[in-house]
């Protein structure tokens, strides 16, 4: 099963609108597991999603960036990702 392509999001920002500092991407996996990945921009996430997750065969392994370490990856089968939640983070302090 292929994942639908995440459409680009257009933000209507007023002069006082808050801009997210980064995005927490919650990957819901088979078996009830959840993995959180941070991306600095929504475009970075869409680039990863379109280039890795949607183009892979369902049985193929795909690399998922690790939340804290830039050069570390978790490997999952593409079909094991059953849901994705995108959470904008507006906080000024690192959590």
N, CA, C and O atoms as CSV, one atom per row, in Angstrom:
chain,resi,resn,atom,element,x,y,z
A,1,UNK,N,N,0.833,-1.172,0.000
A,1,UNK,CA,C,0.000,0.000,0.000
A,1,UNK,C,C,0.881,1.239,0.000
A,1,UNK,O,O,1.756,1.378,0.854
A,2,UNK,N,N,0.664,2.112,-0.919
A,2,UNK,CA,C,1.420,3.358,-1.009
A,2,UNK,C,C,0.769,4.418,-0.123
A,2,UNK,O,O,-0.453,4.448,0.026
A,3,UNK,N,N,1.582,5.270,0.453
A,3,UNK,CA,C,1.073,6.369,1.257
A,3,UNK,C,C,0.715,7.521,0.330
A,3,UNK,O,O,1.412,7.755,-0.657
A,4,UNK,N,N,-0.358,8.242,0.630
A,4,UNK,CA,C,-0.693,9.397,-0.204
A,4,UNK,C,C,0.366,10.474,-0.042
A,4,UNK,O,O,1.003,10.579,1.006
A,5,UNK,N,N,0.547,11.253,-1.061
A,5,UNK,CA,C,1.521,12.333,-1.018
A,5,UNK,C,C,1.008,13.439,-0.115
A,5,UNK,O,O,-0.147,13.853,-0.214
A,6,UNK,N,N,1.877,13.914,0.768
A,6,UNK,CA,C,1.509,15.014,1.652
A,6,UNK,C,C,1.517,16.286,0.825
A,6,UNK,O,O,2.539,16.661,0.250
A,7,UNK,N,N,0.378,16.941,0.772
A,7,UNK,CA,C,0.290,18.161,-0.034
A,7,UNK,C,C,1.004,19.299,0.662
A,7,UNK,O,O,1.157,19.304,1.884
A,8,UNK,N,N,1.433,20.249,-0.120
A,8,UNK,CA,C,2.115,21.393,0.484
A,8,UNK,C,C,1.090,22.249,1.196
A,8,UNK,O,O,-0.078,22.302,0.811
A,9,UNK,N,N,1.543,22.912,2.235
A,9,UNK,CA,C,0.670,23.727,3.063
A,9,UNK,C,C,1.024,25.183,2.840
A,9,UNK,O,O,2.192,25.562,2.919
A,10,UNK,N,N,0.028,25.993,2.563
A,10,UNK,CA,C,0.229,27.427,2.415
A,10,UNK,C,C,-0.249,28.088,3.693
A,10,UNK,O,O,-1.393,27.907,4.108
A,11,UNK,N,N,0.632,28.852,4.313
A,11,UNK,CA,C,0.285,29.521,5.556
A,11,UNK,C,C,-0.093,30.963,5.264
A,11,UNK,O,O,0.671,31.694,4.633
A,12,UNK,N,N,-1.263,31.372,5.717
A,12,UNK,CA,C,-1.678,32.767,5.646
A,12,UNK,C,C,-1.233,33.419,6.939
A,12,UNK,O,O,-1.890,33.265,7.969
A,13,UNK,N,N,-0.134,34.140,6.900
A,13,UNK,CA,C,0.426,34.696,8.118
A,13,UNK,C,C,0.136,36.183,8.221
A,13,UNK,O,O,0.420,36.956,7.306
A,14,UNK,N,N,-0.430,36.562,9.344
A,14,UNK,CA,C,-0.596,37.975,9.618
A,14,UNK,C,C,0.733,38.497,10.168
A,14,UNK,O,O,1.597,37.694,10.518
A,15,UNK,N,N,0.919,39.797,10.252
A,15,UNK,CA,C,2.183,40.335,10.763
A,15,UNK,C,C,2.519,39.841,12.168
A,15,UNK,O,O,3.694,39.805,12.535
A,16,UNK,N,N,1.530,39.464,12.955
A,16,UNK,CA,C,1.770,39.021,14.327
A,16,UNK,C,C,1.730,37.503,14.470
A,16,UNK,O,O,1.798,36.995,15.589
A,17,UNK,N,N,1.623,36.776,13.380
A,17,UNK,CA,C,1.509,35.321,13.445
A,17,UNK,C,C,2.804,34.699,13.945
A,17,UNK,O,O,3.898,35.194,13.675
A,18,UNK,N,N,2.653,33.605,14.678
A,18,UNK,CA,C,3.820,32.860,15.142
A,18,UNK,C,C,4.281,31.929,14.037
A,18,UNK,O,O,3.468,31.396,13.280
A,19,UNK,N,N,5.578,31.739,13.948
A,19,UNK,CA,C,6.145,30.829,12.958
A,19,UNK,C,C,6.791,29.671,13.705
A,19,UNK,O,O,7.579,29.904,14.621
A,20,UNK,N,N,6.483,28.439,13.343
A,20,UNK,CA,C,7.066,27.295,14.047
A,20,UNK,C,C,8.585,27.274,13.919
A,20,UNK,O,O,9.141,27.568,12.861
A,21,UNK,N,N,9.245,26.920,15.025
A,21,UNK,CA,C,10.703,26.794,15.026
A,21,UNK,C,C,11.131,25.454,14.438
A,21,UNK,O,O,12.212,25.346,13.858
A,22,UNK,N,N,10.299,24.446,14.583
A,22,UNK,CA,C,10.559,23.120,14.027
A,22,UNK,C,C,9.240,22.343,14.053
A,22,UNK,O,O,8.217,22.840,14.522
A,23,UNK,N,N,9.290,21.127,13.543
A,23,UNK,CA,C,8.100,20.277,13.491
A,23,UNK,C,C,8.439,18.914,14.088
A,23,UNK,O,O,9.429,18.287,13.711
A,24,UNK,N,N,7.598,18.461,15.029
A,24,UNK,CA,C,7.691,17.088,15.529
A,24,UNK,C,C,6.823,16.247,14.600
A,24,UNK,O,O,5.638,16.530,14.426
A,25,UNK,N,N,7.405,15.229,14.013
A,25,UNK,CA,C,6.666,14.305,13.157
A,25,UNK,C,C,6.489,13.013,13.931
A,25,UNK,O,O,7.468,12.338,14.250
A,26,UNK,N,N,5.250,12.665,14.234
A,26,UNK,CA,C,4.951,11.446,14.982
A,26,UNK,C,C,4.606,10.352,13.979
A,26,UNK,O,O,3.586,10.431,13.293
A,27,UNK,N,N,5.445,9.346,13.895
A,27,UNK,CA,C,5.182,8.207,13.015
A,27,UNK,C,C,4.508,7.122,13.835
A,27,UNK,O,O,5.109,6.590,14.768
A,28,UNK,N,N,3.266,6.786,13.499
A,28,UNK,CA,C,2.554,5.711,14.160
A,28,UNK,C,C,2.881,4.427,13.413
A,28,UNK,O,O,2.666,4.327,12.205
A,29,UNK,N,N,3.403,3.445,14.145
A,29,UNK,CA,C,3.862,2.200,13.527
A,29,UNK,C,C,2.951,1.052,13.923
A,29,UNK,O,O,2.237,1.125,14.923
A,30,UNK,N,N,2.983,-0.013,13.124
A,30,UNK,CA,C,2.219,-1.221,13.447
A,30,UNK,C,C,2.576,-1.680,14.854
A,30,UNK,O,O,3.714,-1.520,15.294
A,31,UNK,N,N,1.622,-2.239,15.544
A,31,UNK,CA,C,1.867,-2.740,16.889
A,31,UNK,C,C,1.735,-1.685,17.966
A,31,UNK,O,O,1.995,-1.963,19.137
A,32,UNK,N,N,1.330,-0.460,17.587
A,32,UNK,CA,C,1.100,0.583,18.566
A,32,UNK,C,C,2.319,1.404,18.936
A,32,UNK,O,O,2.235,2.246,19.830
A,33,UNK,N,N,3.435,1.191,18.286
A,33,UNK,CA,C,4.639,1.971,18.576
A,33,UNK,C,C,4.553,3.338,17.909
A,33,UNK,O,O,3.886,3.510,16.889
A,34,UNK,N,N,5.242,4.304,18.508
A,34,UNK,CA,C,5.302,5.652,17.935
A,34,UNK,C,C,6.749,6.120,17.981
A,34,UNK,O,O,7.457,5.894,18.962
A,35,UNK,N,N,7.179,6.774,16.910
A,35,UNK,CA,C,8.533,7.325,16.839
A,35,UNK,C,C,8.402,8.791,16.452
A,35,UNK,O,O,7.674,9.132,15.519
A,36,UNK,N,N,9.115,9.662,17.178
A,36,UNK,CA,C,9.056,11.094,16.916
A,36,UNK,C,C,10.348,11.529,16.231
A,36,UNK,O,O,11.447,11.212,16.685
A,37,UNK,N,N,10.194,12.259,15.130
A,37,UNK,CA,C,11.330,12.785,14.380
A,37,UNK,C,C,11.161,14.298,14.299
A,37,UNK,O,O,10.053,14.788,14.080
A,38,UNK,N,N,12.244,15.035,14.472
A,38,UNK,CA,C,12.209,16.491,14.346
A,38,UNK,C,C,12.719,16.914,12.980
A,38,UNK,O,O,13.734,16.408,12.501
A,39,UNK,N,N,12.015,17.837,12.360
A,39,UNK,CA,C,12.462,18.475,11.125
A,39,UNK,C,C,12.424,19.980,11.352
A,39,UNK,O,O,11.515,20.480,12.015
A,40,UNK,N,N,13.389,20.702,10.815
A,40,UNK,CA,C,13.449,22.145,11.009
A,40,UNK,C,C,12.372,22.882,10.220
A,40,UNK,O,O,11.882,23.922,10.662
A,41,UNK,N,N,11.999,22.347,9.049
A,41,UNK,CA,C,10.947,22.980,8.250
A,41,UNK,C,C,9.985,21.912,7.746
A,41,UNK,O,O,10.325,20.731,7.679
A,42,UNK,N,N,8.795,22.342,7.397
A,42,UNK,CA,C,7.816,21.427,6.823
A,42,UNK,C,C,8.305,20.911,5.470
A,42,UNK,O,O,8.036,19.768,5.102
A,43,UNK,N,N,9.021,21.754,4.737
A,43,UNK,CA,C,9.567,21.350,3.441
A,43,UNK,C,C,10.594,20.233,3.593
A,43,UNK,O,O,10.652,19.336,2.751
A,44,UNK,N,N,11.416,20.270,4.663
A,44,UNK,CA,C,12.375,19.184,4.919
A,44,UNK,C,C,11.641,17.863,5.126
A,44,UNK,O,O,12.052,16.828,4.602
A,45,UNK,N,N,10.543,17.903,5.901
A,45,UNK,CA,C,9.753,16.695,6.120
A,45,UNK,C,C,9.158,16.192,4.807
A,45,UNK,O,O,9.233,15.001,4.506
A,46,UNK,N,N,8.571,17.094,4.029
A,46,UNK,CA,C,7.949,16.690,2.768
A,46,UNK,C,C,8.970,16.099,1.809
A,46,UNK,O,O,8.662,15.155,1.080
A,47,UNK,N,N,10.175,16.642,1.802
A,47,UNK,CA,C,11.247,16.111,0.953
A,47,UNK,C,C,11.609,14.692,1.384
A,47,UNK,O,O,11.759,13.807,0.541
A,48,UNK,N,N,11.752,14.469,2.705
A,48,UNK,CA,C,12.062,13.128,3.206
A,48,UNK,C,C,10.908,12.173,2.898
A,48,UNK,O,O,11.128,11.069,2.399
A,49,UNK,N,N,9.690,12.597,3.196
A,49,UNK,CA,C,8.506,11.761,3.004
A,49,UNK,C,C,8.343,11.358,1.540
A,49,UNK,O,O,8.112,10.188,1.235
A,50,UNK,N,N,8.462,12.321,0.646
A,50,UNK,CA,C,8.287,12.033,-0.774
A,50,UNK,C,C,9.428,11.233,-1.366
A,50,UNK,O,O,9.214,10.435,-2.278
A,51,UNK,N,N,10.636,11.431,-0.864
A,51,UNK,CA,C,11.792,10.751,-1.425
A,51,UNK,C,C,12.046,9.379,-0.853
A,51,UNK,O,O,12.647,8.539,-1.522
A,52,UNK,N,N,11.605,9.123,0.374
A,52,UNK,CA,C,11.925,7.853,1.023
A,52,UNK,C,C,10.685,7.002,1.251
A,52,UNK,O,O,10.620,5.859,0.800
A,53,UNK,N,N,9.714,7.553,1.941
A,53,UNK,CA,C,8.589,6.736,2.386
A,53,UNK,C,C,7.629,6.374,1.260
A,53,UNK,O,O,7.196,5.224,1.182
A,54,UNK,N,N,7.288,7.301,0.398
A,54,UNK,CA,C,6.297,7.005,-0.637
A,54,UNK,C,C,6.884,6.293,-1.848
A,54,UNK,O,O,6.152,5.635,-2.587
A,55,UNK,N,N,8.191,6.410,-2.066
A,55,UNK,CA,C,8.778,5.783,-3.252
A,55,UNK,C,C,9.242,4.354,-3.004
A,55,UNK,O,O,9.590,3.648,-3.950
A,56,UNK,N,N,9.252,3.919,-1.757
A,56,UNK,CA,C,9.734,2.576,-1.435
A,56,UNK,C,C,8.621,1.544,-1.598
A,56,UNK,O,O,7.441,1.839,-1.408
A,57,UNK,N,N,9.026,0.334,-1.953
A,57,UNK,CA,C,8.080,-0.784,-2.002
A,57,UNK,C,C,7.614,-1.078,-0.578
A,57,UNK,O,O,8.370,-0.843,0.364
A,58,UNK,N,N,6.388,-1.588,-0.390
A,58,UNK,CA,C,5.865,-1.818,0.959
A,58,UNK,C,C,6.757,-2.708,1.833
A,58,UNK,O,O,6.823,-2.505,3.045
A,59,UNK,N,N,7.434,-3.675,1.245
A,59,UNK,CA,C,8.282,-4.584,2.021
A,59,UNK,C,C,9.701,-4.065,2.190
A,59,UNK,O,O,10.488,-4.670,2.919
A,60,UNK,N,N,10.043,-2.978,1.547
A,60,UNK,CA,C,11.407,-2.442,1.604
A,60,UNK,C,C,11.651,-1.747,2.945
A,60,UNK,O,O,10.736,-1.203,3.563
A,61,UNK,N,N,12.902,-1.785,3.368
A,61,UNK,CA,C,13.298,-1.041,4.561
A,61,UNK,C,C,13.601,0.400,4.175
A,61,UNK,O,O,14.208,0.654,3.135
A,62,UNK,N,N,13.178,1.345,5.013
A,62,UNK,CA,C,13.461,2.762,4.783
A,62,UNK,C,C,14.132,3.341,6.025
A,62,UNK,O,O,13.886,2.895,7.146
A,63,UNK,N,N,14.978,4.336,5.807
A,63,UNK,CA,C,15.665,5.014,6.903
A,63,UNK,C,C,14.780,6.105,7.480
A,63,UNK,O,O,14.207,6.912,6.748
A,64,UNK,N,N,14.677,6.119,8.800
A,64,UNK,CA,C,13.954,7.170,9.513
A,64,UNK,C,C,14.990,7.910,10.348
A,64,UNK,O,O,15.655,7.288,11.176
A,65,UNK,N,N,15.150,9.222,10.157
A,65,UNK,CA,C,16.146,9.961,10.938
A,65,UNK,C,C,15.875,9.837,12.435
A,65,UNK,O,O,14.722,9.781,12.864
A,66,UNK,N,N,16.942,9.796,13.218
A,66,UNK,CA,C,16.816,9.734,14.670
A,66,UNK,C,C,16.553,11.134,15.196
A,66,UNK,O,O,17.042,12.119,14.644
A,67,UNK,N,N,15.785,11.211,16.257
A,67,UNK,CA,C,15.360,12.500,16.812
A,67,UNK,C,C,16.540,13.347,17.290
A,67,UNK,O,O,16.550,14.557,17.065
A,68,UNK,N,N,17.524,12.747,17.937
A,68,UNK,CA,C,18.582,13.528,18.575
A,68,UNK,C,C,19.914,13.530,17.838
A,68,UNK,O,O,20.684,14.484,17.948
A,69,UNK,N,N,20.189,12.474,17.094
A,69,UNK,CA,C,21.498,12.340,16.471
A,69,UNK,C,C,21.387,12.457,14.965
A,69,UNK,O,O,20.661,11.697,14.325
A,70,UNK,N,N,22.103,13.405,14.407
A,70,UNK,CA,C,21.971,13.739,12.998
A,70,UNK,C,C,22.348,12.589,12.058
A,70,UNK,O,O,21.707,12.419,11.021
A,71,UNK,N,N,23.352,11.814,12.389
A,71,UNK,CA,C,23.824,10.757,11.484
A,71,UNK,C,C,23.332,9.369,11.876
A,71,UNK,O,O,23.835,8.374,11.353
A,72,UNK,N,N,22.370,9.279,12.776
A,72,UNK,CA,C,21.849,7.995,13.207
A,72,UNK,C,C,20.441,7.798,12.641
A,72,UNK,O,O,19.656,8.744,12.568
A,73,UNK,N,N,20.130,6.559,12.240
A,73,UNK,CA,C,18.832,6.265,11.625
A,73,UNK,C,C,18.201,5.048,12.269
A,73,UNK,O,O,18.891,4.170,12.788
A,74,UNK,N,N,16.885,5.008,12.227
A,74,UNK,CA,C,16.135,3.819,12.560
A,74,UNK,C,C,15.636,3.271,11.224
A,74,UNK,O,O,15.280,4.044,10.334
A,75,UNK,N,N,15.607,1.960,11.078
A,75,UNK,CA,C,15.174,1.352,9.827
A,75,UNK,C,C,13.864,0.603,10.073
A,75,UNK,O,O,13.779,-0.233,10.973
A,76,UNK,N,N,12.831,0.914,9.256
A,76,UNK,CA,C,11.534,0.248,9.359
A,76,UNK,C,C,11.067,-0.140,7.954
A,76,UNK,O,O,11.540,0.412,6.961
A,77,UNK,N,N,10.157,-1.071,7.883
A,77,UNK,CA,C,9.531,-1.385,6.600
A,77,UNK,C,C,8.528,-0.272,6.272
A,77,UNK,O,O,7.835,0.232,7.156
A,78,UNK,N,N,8.462,0.097,5.007
A,78,UNK,CA,C,7.575,1.187,4.588
A,78,UNK,C,C,6.126,0.905,4.982
A,78,UNK,O,O,5.405,1.826,5.365
A,79,UNK,N,N,5.692,-0.339,4.896
A,79,UNK,CA,C,4.303,-0.674,5.203
A,79,UNK,C,C,3.978,-0.586,6.687
A,79,UNK,O,O,2.804,-0.566,7.058
A,80,UNK,N,N,5.005,-0.535,7.551
A,80,UNK,CA,C,4.751,-0.494,8.993
A,80,UNK,C,C,4.334,0.890,9.479
A,80,UNK,O,O,3.859,1.028,10.606
A,81,UNK,N,N,4.504,1.914,8.651
A,81,UNK,CA,C,4.048,3.266,9.022
A,81,UNK,C,C,2.568,3.360,8.668
A,81,UNK,O,O,2.196,3.386,7.495
A,82,UNK,N,N,1.729,3.409,9.706
A,82,UNK,CA,C,0.290,3.401,9.458
A,82,UNK,C,C,-0.355,4.762,9.689
A,82,UNK,O,O,-1.530,4.954,9.376
A,83,UNK,N,N,0.403,5.703,10.231
A,83,UNK,CA,C,-0.135,7.044,10.447
A,83,UNK,C,C,0.975,8.045,10.706
A,83,UNK,O,O,2.050,7.693,11.192
A,84,UNK,N,N,0.699,9.302,10.373
A,84,UNK,CA,C,1.670,10.373,10.584
A,84,UNK,C,C,0.922,11.577,11.156
A,84,UNK,O,O,-0.119,11.984,10.640
A,85,UNK,N,N,1.481,12.141,12.240
A,85,UNK,CA,C,0.919,13.373,12.816
A,85,UNK,C,C,2.011,14.431,12.798
A,85,UNK,O,O,3.130,14.181,13.246
A,86,UNK,N,N,1.692,15.604,12.285
A,86,UNK,CA,C,2.639,16.707,12.190
A,86,UNK,C,C,2.285,17.726,13.270
A,86,UNK,O,O,1.166,18.239,13.311
A,87,UNK,N,N,3.252,18.012,14.144
A,87,UNK,CA,C,3.026,18.941,15.255
A,87,UNK,C,C,3.993,20.120,15.154
A,87,UNK,O,O,5.195,19.937,15.350
A,88,UNK,N,N,3.506,21.318,14.855
A,88,UNK,CA,C,4.394,22.484,14.839
A,88,UNK,C,C,4.812,22.838,16.262
A,88,UNK,O,O,4.005,22.771,17.189
A,89,UNK,N,N,6.066,23.214,16.425
A,89,UNK,CA,C,6.604,23.585,17.742
A,89,UNK,C,C,6.944,25.065,17.706
A,89,UNK,O,O,7.781,25.499,16.915
A,90,UNK,N,N,6.296,25.834,18.559
A,90,UNK,CA,C,6.473,27.278,18.580
A,90,UNK,C,C,7.370,27.748,19.732
A,90,UNK,O,O,7.751,28.917,19.772
A,91,UNK,N,N,7.707,26.865,20.655
A,91,UNK,CA,C,8.460,27.252,21.855
A,91,UNK,C,C,9.803,27.875,21.489
A,91,UNK,O,O,10.440,27.481,20.513
A,92,UNK,N,N,10.215,28.840,22.276
A,92,UNK,CA,C,11.485,29.485,22.022
A,92,UNK,C,C,12.644,28.749,22.683
A,92,UNK,O,O,13.802,28.943,22.312
A,93,UNK,N,N,12.331,27.905,23.659
A,93,UNK,CA,C,13.382,27.138,24.330
A,93,UNK,C,C,13.407,25.707,23.803
A,93,UNK,O,O,12.369,25.137,23.465
A,94,UNK,N,N,14.611,25.138,23.739
A,94,UNK,CA,C,14.736,23.742,23.328
A,94,UNK,C,C,14.188,22.868,24.433
A,94,UNK,O,O,14.434,23.117,25.613
A,95,UNK,N,N,13.435,21.831,24.046
A,95,UNK,CA,C,12.841,20.934,25.041
A,95,UNK,C,C,13.764,19.787,25.333
A,95,UNK,O,O,13.438,18.924,26.148
